[in-house]
Amino acid sequence: MSTLFKNARLIDPAQGTETLGELRIDDGKITAPGPADTVIDCGGKCLAPGIVDVGVKVCEPGERHKESFKSAGLSAAAGGVTTIVTRPDTIPAIDSPETLSFAMKRAADVCAVKVRAMATLTKNRAGQEMAEIGFLQDAGAVAFTDCDSVVTKTKVLNRALGYVQQLGGLVVAHPQDPGLSDGAAVTSGKFATLRGLSGVSPMAERMGLERDLALVEMTGVAYHADQITTEGALGALRAAKEKGLNVTAGTSVHHVTLNEFDVADYRTFFKVKPPLRSEDDRMAIAHAIADGTIDIISSMHTPQDEESKRLPFEEAASGAVGLETLLPASLRLVHSGIMDLPTLFRALSHNPAERFGLEGGTLSEGHAADLVLFDPDAPFILDRTKLHSKCKNTPFDGQRMQGRVLGTWVAGQRVFEK
């Protein structure tokens, strides 16, 4: 069945354009304009490539009560996310072809959106021994990461990076000096001191990144920093790119829309990893997205149940859900004038698709019909109880937001309708 979208604001991040026009899809692909079986009048609302969300935690296997592939798919579809790239920090960790195959089969059976998976860089994310990287790549792993378990043995990491480079793979790392950040709950500073909370210096991120970049220069591996959240790390990142290293970087939507003061009176839904930063850091990261220094915005979707969040701040689990709030929260960057819609979708859709070798990120003919229709100006107050995720640990609960998803299509099939 073919569908024609007419009277749409077409947001194409691959071309950097925003135009009023029409778009036709047929047999799961974007095609040339022409007659169609179904016509959808978009009423001047925005039609863009579906979001590609990198770093989503789906808690299968091991913690299905927190998030399943089915619930994550429903949440993603409602948020305009058409592809999720999952993290391997599950129980057990996705460090073998068998575990990866199990997860991908579950996703294919029940998930409403496309799912691709990352696998661990070392066995059980322990940083002692390389995982079966070649076999995992053959099984479909799109990248390798130990998530927030930083490999401290430099020789082990160097060998792993060299091996991934030989296979033409991608390494995703969490830049952080683990010695400085161990046990920290917030970013160090006056606010942390006043609240009596253990803090980590922003310098820990720069130190971790600079070590990683030195190893990238040694090995030539393709490298992606999952979350750059401090202004101090941007200099090293820019220098690496200017040097021609195969380096990209991302950040989370929480770090470009919230700051350390949102923790306020020990609100644990605002406890994330890395911790929320200063307002100066937040603004520096937002402008780094606008100028292309930071390539990707992701939700870093991390479901945590009520029992693990309803604890004293330092004891509470880190993480927040974000699949459904990624778009409206990111639109704050547009409404505040920091960037336009094509630039935002470059970071939400085009760049992650390009970096991870996935379909999507463009409205060009012949590409996958993974699309999101949304009203960027529609206001609402977020009610966390209405989220599709099994866990409701969002820092945006009760906040005024702007931007509603009206419809989501995956390979030409509508998977969400408002």
N, C-alpha and C positions, 0 to 999 in steps of 0.2 A: 504494500500500500504506500502510495506517495502522499506527501503532505507539503502544502505551500504555506509558509508564514508570510503574511503581508503586513504592511504598515508597521514594520519593526525597526527599532534602533539597533542596527547591526554593529556589535562590538567585536572587532577582529584584532586581537593583540598581535597576531603574526604580521599584519600589515600596519598596525598602529593607527587604525582608522575607526571612526564612529560615523555611520551614515544611516539615513532613513531609506529603507528599501524592503526587498523581499528575499526569501531564501527557500529553496525547495530541497526536500530530502526524498530519497527513493531507495528501497532495498538496503537501508542502513547507512547510506552514504549521502553526502551533500552533492547535489547535481545542478545542472544548468536550469535556469528558470523556465517554466512551462506549465501546462495544465497538470492538475493534481487531483487525486481522489478526495482529499480532505483539505479544506482551506481554514486556516486559523488567523483571525484578525488580531494582531498583537496590540492594537490600540496605542501605538507609539511607545510601548514598553520595550525594555532592552532584551535582545537575544544575543547570547554570547556562547563561546565554547564552554562545555561543562568543566567544572573545577576538577583538577587533578590534585588530590590531597596526599602529600607524602608524610609518612611517619605516623600513621594511624595504628593505635593498638586495638586489635580485636582479641579478646581474651580466650579464644579457642586455639589449642587445647588448654585445659587446666582450670580456668576461672570463668566458665560459661555464664555463671550467675551475674558477672559484671557486664559482659557484652558478648553477644554471639554474632556470627556473620549475618544472620537474618536481621537482628535488631540494628546492627551497624549499617546494613544496606538500606533499611527504611530511613534511618537518620540521615545517611548520605544523600539519598534521593530528595528528601525534604529540604536539604541544604543546598541543592544544586550541584552536588559533587557526583560526577559520573565515573570516576576512577579513584579507588583508594589503593595506596601503596602501604602495606602493613609492616609493622615492626616485628622483629623476632624475639622480643623479650617476654615470651609466654612461658607457661609452665607445662611441660618442659620447653626449653628454648628451641627455636627452629634452627637446629644445627646439623641436621641430617636430611638426606633426600626423602626418607620415609616420613618424617614429621612434616616436611614441606608439602609433600604430596597429599597427606591427610588434610592439611589446612586448605589447600587449593581445591580439593574435591568438595569439601564442605562449602567453600565459598561458591563454587560453580553450581551447587545444588540449591542453595537457599538465598544467595545475596542478590539484591535488586540491581546492583551496579557492578562495574568491572572491578576485579581485584587482582593486583599483582603483589608479590611478596618480596621482602628482603630477607636474607638469611644471616646468621651470625658470622663474624669474622674469625672468632675462636670458639672452641668447644665449650658449650654451656656458658658462654660469655665470661669465662674465667680468666682470660688473658694469658693462658699457659701454653696452649697448643692450637695450631691452626685447625679450623673446621674443614670439612670435606668440600673445599671451595669449588673445585672443578665439577664434582658430582652435583653439588647444589646448583651451580650455574646451568648444568644440563637439565636439571629438574625444573628450571624456570625462575630461579632467583634473579631479580633485576639489579640487586646491589648487596653489599655486605657491610654489616654494622654490628657492633656490640652495644649499641644504644648508649645509655648513660653509664655503662661499665667501662670506664676508660682503661685501655691496655697500658699498664705501667711499665712492663718490660719492653724497653725500646728495641731490643734485638728481635723479640717475637713479632712486634708490630712491623718492623722493617721487612722481615721475611714475608709476612703476610701481604704487605703492600706490594712487594716485588712479585709475588705469585699472582695476585689479582691483576697487576699490570700486564703480565705475560698472557693472561687470559682475555685481556681487553675489557675487564670488568670495572665496576665503580665501587669505591669505598665511601661510606657515609660515617662521619665521626662526630663525636660530641666534644667540642673543644672546652676543656676544663682541666685545671690542675687538680687532681684528686686529693692531694695532700692538703691544699688550702681549703677545698670545698667540703671536705669530710665533716659531716654533722651539721652543716650550715642549713638554716631555715629561711633566711632572708639575706638581702645584700647588706654588707656592713656599712655603717655610717651612723649619723645622729639618730635617725629614726629607729634603727635596730637597737641602739644603746638605750633609748628612752623606753622601748618596749621590753627590754631585757631578753632579747632573742639572739641566738648565735648567728653570726653573719659571715659571709664570704666576700672578700675583696673582688671588685670587678676585674682586677688584674689577673685573677685565676683563669679567666677566659682567654685573655691575650696570651698568657704563658702557654696554655694548652694548645692554642691555635698555632703559635710560632713553632712549637716543637713539631706539630703535625706537618706544617708547611716545609720545614727542613727535611723531613722524611719524604715528602712528596717530591721535593727537588732532587733528592737522591734516587728515587725509584721511578719517577715519571708517571706514577699512577694517576688515574682520574679520581678526583677527591671532591666530596661535598661536605661542607660543615653544616650540621643539621640546624643549629640555632646560634646565630650571632646576635647578641643582645646588648653589647656595650660599645660605646663610642671608641674606647681604647683599642678594641680589636680591629677596627675598620682600617687603620693604617697598614697593618700587616696583610690584610686581605687585599687591599688595593695594590700594594707592592707585588704580591704574588701574581695577581692578574696582569699587571704591567710587565712582569718578567716573562709572561707567556706560559706559566704553569697551568695545567688542566684542572682548574679550581673553580668551584661555584659555592654559593652559601645560601642558607635559608634563615628564616626567623619564624617565630610563632605569632599568631594573631594577637595573643595575649600580651606579648612584649611590645607591640606597637600601638596598643589601645589602652593599656593599663600601666600604672606605675607603682612603686613601692608603698605609697601612702594608701593605696586601695586595700592593703592588708588591714588597716584601721585597727579595730579592736579584736585582733587575732582571728580574723575570718579565714577559716582553713580552705574554703573554696578558692581563695586567692593564692594558695600555696602551690607553686609550680616549680619545675626544675628546667633551667636555672631559675632562681628566684626573680621576682619582678624587680626592675631596676629604677634608677632615678628618672625624673622627667627629662633631663638633658639627654640621657641615654636613649630614652624612648623616641624623642624627636630626631636624634641623630640616625637611629635605625630607620625611622620612617623616611627620612630624606635619602638614605642610602638605597632604599627600595626604588624611590623615584628616579634616582640617577643611574640605577643599574648595578651598583656595587653589590647589593644583595639581590639575589636572583629569584628567590621563592618565598612565598608566604604559605604556611601550613597551619593546620589546627593543632597539631601534636596531640590529637585526641587520646586522652588517657582516662578511662573510666575507673572510678573508685567508689566502692559502696559506702553507705552512710556510716557503717561501723568504723571504717578506716579514716573517715574525715571528721567525725564527731569526737575528736580527741584534742588535748592541748596542742597548740600550734606546732611545737617542735616534734611532737610524737605523731602528728597526723601524716597520712600518706600524701605524696606530691601528685599533682596532675589535675587536669580539668578536661571535661568533654568539650568538643568544639565542632563536630561535623555540621550541626545545624546552625551554629552561630558564626561560622567562618565568614560567610558572605556579608551578612548585615554588619558584623563588627568591622570587617575590612573596609566597608563602604564609608566608615568614619574618616578614612584617609582621603576619600574623594570629597565628601561633604565639607571637610575642613580646608580644602584647596591644596593639599599637598601633592596630589596627582590626579590624572583624569582616568576615566574608565578603561581605555585600552592599556594604559600603563599598569593599572591594578590587575587586569586579567592576564597581562604578560607574566606577572608574578604568581597568579593563582592557577593558571591553566597552561599557557604556552611554554614557559620555561621549564616547569616540572615535566611536561610531556617530552620536551626535547632532551632534557638531561637524563631521564630514565628510559629513553627509547620507546615511548609509548604513543599510542594513537591519541589524537585530540589536540587541543590548543589552537585551532584555526577554523575559519569558516570557508576555507578554499574548497573548490570543487574536487571531488574524489576522496575527500577525507571522511573519517567516521562522523556520523550524525549524532554526536554526543553534545547535547545542548542544554542550556538553562535559559528560561524566560523569567525575567524578574522586573519588579518595579523598584527602582533605586530610592524612591522618595517616600514609599509607604511607611508611616510610623506605626509602631506597636510597642507594647511593654512585654518583655519576655517573661513567660511563666514556665519555670523549669519543669513543673509537673507534666507539661504537655510535650516535652521532648520525647522523641522516639527511642533514644538510648535507654538501656536498662538502668544505668546510673545517671543521676541528675546533677552531678557535681560541676555546675557551671558558675563562673564568677559573674555572669551577666544577669543572673536572676533578679527580676524586678527593675531592671534598667530600661530606660527608653532607648529604643533602637529604630533604625531607619533602613528599610530595604527588605522586601518580601519576595521569596521565590514563588512564582506562579505555576511553573511547570518544569519538569526535567525529563529529557529523552536520552536513552542509552541505545546506541546503534539503531536509532530511528523509532524505538519503542518508548511510549510514554510510561514512566515509572513513578511519576508524582504529578498530582494536579491539586492546586489550591482550591 
